[in-house]
């Protein structure tokens, strides 16, 4: 029968035991190291994918920046146009320009016929001004006016000249603000030019308060000095429209022509009016807040 | 002196001290391997997070760009229109000839 090793023999085997333990720990270490391999590989792959993604994100950020800069470029181009318009006006006023300026303005819209006016203006490459009222049924027409680059002016929401608009400064301001809110809500657009329904004379005794309120609201206002009389005369022909407006317009360096975009006579006369204005050295501009004709 | 003491101790039982040395070396290899695994896992988690973050950022940007692209063509055309109109209008302006 084998006897158990005594303490002296144990001491003899102790180094071997320690070496075996060391080998065991070494082996365990190797297993851990090998076991981490898949995690390492996965991490490596993730790192590569993330770096590729980072490049893609950088490219997309650049693309987004370019797209976001587009409205600013458009605004700069628009600003350049109106700076040129202001310079031209000043030269005409100073008498240093061989040209004159005409502003085609259309009141009381929008109407369905406004689309026809827009078509003619586009064909003639002319920008005009539409003094609009509040008409929720014609949202697409407002949209088209703005999209074509024309100036949209405030002409009050209701146009109730004899029925409340000019009762008091408060009633006037409320009506103007109502159209402001309507345009802001539907088109995120704030007009800067105003025309009094019936002209400023219609405001009578409250004229001064109304003008002050308009200025406080960031508006300039303008009347007209030539008209086709398309809102006054029934059965107006396009010859009549032309004959009424042209002598008045062509006697001025700054001609503000009044028409109404519901009227087919003014529409019919419009191409000839534009052509003859051009022949007489008129440059046609849309109205803008800093224009010399704005008050 | 210390070196002499250590040498005389070693000479008393060389196999034992060699074995102890080997054990220490094995332990030095083993214990850091435990920590290494944990560190690798932490690192992997961080890369997973970064990857997901980048992926989210990429998707958001792609959506933003898609939305912007729909309007961009129209804005570009408007920009070109205003530039053309400005150039045309500038042709009517009399250049300052100076004194």
Interface residues (C-beta under 8 A of the other chain):
Chain A: X14 X15 X16 X17 X18 X19 X21 X22 X23 X24 X25 X26 X28 X29 X32 X33 X35 X36 X39 X40 X42 X43 X46 X47 X49 X50 X53 X54 X56 X57 X60 X61 X63 X64 X67 X68 X70 X71 X73 X74 X77 X78 X80 X81 X84 X85 X87 X88 X91 X96 X97 X98 X99 X127 X147 X149 X283 X285
Chain B: X13 X15 X16 X18 X19 X20 X22 X23 X25 X26 X27 X29 X30 X33 X34 X36 X37 X40 X41 X43 X44 X47 X48 X50 X51 X54 X55 X57 X58 X61 X62 X64 X65 X68 X69 X72 X74 X75 X76 X78 X79 X80 X81 X82 X83 X85 X86 X89 X90 X92 X93 X94
